[in-house]
Amino acid sequence: AASKTENSSYYFFKSTPQELQKQYAPVPLKPGQKLDFTPRVATIHDSALVKKKGEQKSDGANTDAKAKAASAAAAAATLTYAKVRKNAYDFRDKEDDSVTEPEHYEQGQKVKIHGLKKAARYNGEVAEVLGPEVNGRYPVKIQESKKQLNVKRANLKMYIPVVCTEFVDINLEEGFRCTPELLFRALTDQTMIAKYTRSEAKVECKKGGKFSLFGGSLHGTFDAVEASKKIVQKWRFKEWPDDCYSTVSIDIHSPEYGITVATLAQSNVPIHDKYRNRDVPQKVRDGWKNYFWDRIHKVVGFAKVDKSEYRKYMAPKKSDNGGGDDSDSLDEDMPDLE
């Protein structure tokens, strides 16, 4: 079993750096910028992590060099793929290193916090400088939580935003045995959401109102609200690229008494987050299913209705050529993200 695991790791890492770059670092290069995969990638591909057991030949000599090689091999064997990918393809860190830090930060300038020990939870947060340096510290305000801190100059660095240029749309549909009023309440009532998501929730269900779910991990604003009919939100996760919001539109309608259908259309979902993990669309789809539709069914108690049952009550949509049932378009799947 051990050999199979090593073999699978070996062949997995045979992907060329260019292929992995396309998959894990989607941010476009700047004009004139070229990819430099050495020495990091070369070191990874030469490490014991991607070699079959027994490939290294032993000459029987117990030298210091051999001891060091054995120690390096043991350390490489403990690497996870996530660590390897971060070490090899985190171009943002390389770009940060190439930036010359200013002698002083200006008021209103965005900075990134790093290297804190007692308040390590703020490491990686983006903050805004509130004023000049006093006794070696800058007053800053965390962008997401609005928390104000006094941070040493050594724990701040210039913030370089990650820009996403690839987006997808997501379409989902779910039917429940309840009234439109009850389903609307389940999606907008702060107390109900907190109970079935089992997390902190703050919801102001009105046009321009703000919402924050899962302790602030998901937040946004209401663009439009029609009681028991429609919800439109500007919607984002905390780890998405900065200022990147998707638009969520949920239509609530009842094709038959006792059956209510929620049709969700979410546009401008980024392909990757600010750490360049390209699994955002799938996480969004899974999140709607696992934390909303399934929880409303299991915790709130609204039974689910199969599509084959409620669609027979729905008027067929006409296609562009003037005929045919186009109702399957509601079930459009997201493209594969390998």
N, C-alpha and C positions, 0 to 999 in steps of 0.2 A: 504493500500500500504506500510505503514511503517513496519508493522509486516512481510510482505513478504520479504522486504529487510533485516531485521534482521535475519529472519529464514535462508535466503540464505547464509548470512555471517556466521551464526552459523554452518551450515553443511559444508561450505567450509573449515573452520578451523579445522574440525574434522580429517583431514588427520594427520597421525602420523608424528612425526619429522623425522623418517627414510625415509618416502616417500618424504617429502619435501626436505630432504638432497639430495636424488638422483636427484631430479628435478632441484634444484637451486644451489647446490654447487658441481659441477662435478669434482673439482680438487682432484686427488687421495691423500689419506692420506699418511703421511710419515711412514716409518717402525716403528711399535710400538705405533704410535699415535692413540688415540681412540676419538670417537665423544663424546662431552660433551654437552648435550642439557639443562642442568640446570645451573643457575636458570632462564635463559631468556625465554626458551620455556614454562616452567611451569608457569611463570608469565603471558605470553600471553594467554595461554589456560585457566587460571583462571580469566582473566580480564573480565570486563563488555562488551568488544568488541565482545566476542564470546559467550555470554549468551543471552538467550531470555529475552525480557522485562518482568519484573514481577517475575523472578525467585528468585530475592533477597527478602527475607522475612523481614518485618519490625516489630520490637517489640514495636514501638511507642515511644521509648526513644530517646530524642534529646540530644545525647551525642557527645563529641568531636570525638570519634571514628567513629560514624555514619556520621558526617559531613565530616571527612576526606575520608571515603569510597565513599560518594556521589561525592566529588571533584575528586577523582581518577577515578570514573566511567565516569564522564563527560569528563575528559582528554582522557581516553581510547576510548571513542566514536568518538573522532576526528581523531583517527589514520586511516591512509590509509593502504591498503595491502602492498604497496611498503615500507612504514616505518616499518611495522611489520616484513617483510621479511628481511630488512636490519638489524634491531636490532637483529633478531634471528639467521640469517645464514651468517653474514658477518665474516667468519672465517679468512679472511685476516686481519681484524682489530685486532682480538684476537691474531693472530700470530705476528702482529706488536708490540702489547703491551708486548709480551713475549721476544722480542729481546732487548738485552742490547746495548744501543747506545755507539759508540766509543767516547773516549775523544776528538779526533780530526779526521776530515775527510781528507782522502788522495786525492791528485790530481788524476783525472780520475774516482773517485768513483761516483756511481750513488746514488742520493738521491731523496727524495720526498718532495715537498713544501707543507706546510700546515699553517693555522692560519693567513694568510695575510689579512689585512682589506682594505687598500687603493687599493692594487693590488690583490683583491680577485680572479680575473679571472685566476691567476696562481696557485691557490690552487689545489692540486691533480696532478700537472704536474711533470713529471720525468725530472730531470736535472743532469748535469755532473759537478762535482767540478773542477774548473779551476786552483785553487791555494790555498795557505795556508790562514788561518783566519787572517783578518786584522781589528782591532778595533771591534771585536765581530761579524764580518760579513764575509761570504764566497762568493767569486766570482763564479757564476754558469752560465751554459748555458742550456736553455730549450731544451730538446731533439727534440721536434717536430718543434718549430718555430725558433730555433737557437737564440732566444733572450737572451741577457746577463744581469744578475741582480746581485746585492750585497744583500744577504739575511742573516738575523740574524741567529745565531746558533739555537735559540729556534724555528725557523720556518722551520727547516730541520729535517728529520729523514731518517734512512736507507731505501733504496728501496728494497722491496721484490717482485720480478716479479710473475705474475699469469701465470701458464703454462696450456695450453689447450692440451688435449690428444685425443679429439674427433673431427673428421672432416667429412664433407659431400661434395659431388659434385653436381653442379647445371647445368642443361641443359635447354636452352631456344632457341626459334626460332621465328622470326618475318619477315613478308614479306611486302614490300612497293612498290608503283608504282613510281619508279625512276630508275636511272642508278646506277651501282655499284660505279662510280666515285662520285656521289652526296651523297650516303649513307656513303661512306668512309670519305668524307669531314665532314659530320654531326657528325661523331664519333671522329674526330681527329682535327678539326679546332677550335682553341682557341676562336675566336670571336663567331662562331656559338654556341659552347657549352655554353659560358657565357650567350648568349641571351636566349636560350631555357631552360636552367636550372635556369636562373635569379639569378645567383650567381657568385662570383669571380672564374675565371678559368685560370690556367697557364698550357700550353701544349707544349711540345717539341716533335713533332711527328717524331722521328728518333730512330734508335737502340741505347739504352743507355740513351735516353732522359727522362726527368722527367715530371710528370704531377701532378697537384694539383687542385682538384675541390671542390666546396662548401666551399670556404674559408679555405681549408686545411683539412677538415674533411675526404676527400677521396684522397689518394695520392699513388704514386708508380712510376714505370719506364717501358719503352717500351723494351721488350726483342727482338722483331722482328716486322718489318713492311714491308709489300708488298703492294704497292700502289693499292688501289681499290680491293684488294683480301683478305688480312689477317692482323690481329692485334693480337699481343701477349703481355700481360702486367703482371708485378708483381703488385699486387693490394691489398690495405688494407684500412680499416677505422681506424680513430684515436683511437677509443675506443676498438679496438681489443687487445688481449694480445700482449705484446711486441714482436717484431721480428717475428710476425705471418703474413705471406703474402700468399694470394691465387694466382693462375695462371689463368688469363682470356685469352681465345683464341676465337677470333671472325672471322669466315670464311664468306666472302661476295661473293656471286655468283648469276648469273642471269640465271634461268632455261628457261626464255622466254623473248623476247624483251619487255622492259617496266616494267618488274617485277624483283626486287632484294630481295634476302633473306639473312638475317643475322642469322647464326647459332652460338650460344654462348655456350661454355663449360667452366665452372669455377670449378676448383678443389681446394681442401684443404681449404674449408670455415669452420672456427671454429664454433663449436656448441654454444659457449658462448663468451661474451666479457669480458673485464678485471674486470667488475663489477659483473660477473657471471649471467648476464641475458641470458637465453637460447632461445633467439628469433633471433639470428643473421642470420641463413639461410633464414628465412622467410622475414626478413628485406631486405636482398640482393635481393631476387626475386622480392619483391614489389618495390624496388628501381629501378631495371632495367625497370620494366613495367611503373612505374609512372613518373620517372624522365628522362628516355631516350626514350623508344619506344613511349609512349603516347605523350611526348613533341615534338618528331620529327614529329609525325603525326599532332598534333594540332597547334604547333608554326611554325615549318619549312614548313609544308604543304604537306608532302608526305602521300598520301592516303595509308591506310593499305590494304593488300591483304589477303583474307581468305586462310587458309591452304589447304582447299579442292580445291581451284582454282589453286594454284601454284604447288601443289604436283603432279598433273596429268602430268606436264611437266618434273618432276624429274625422273631420271632413278631409278627403284626399286633396293634396296640393297638386295643382296643375303645373306641368313642366313647360319649358319655353316653347316647345313645338305644339302646345295646345292640348295635350292629352297625356294620360298615364298618371300613375300614383308616384309622387316623388317623396313620400313620407320617409323613406329610408335615409334621406339626406340628413335627417335629424341625428342619425347615429354615426356620423362621419368619424372615422378613426384618425388619430394623430399619426403622422408618418413615423416610421421606425427611426429610433435614435440609437444606433449601435456605437 
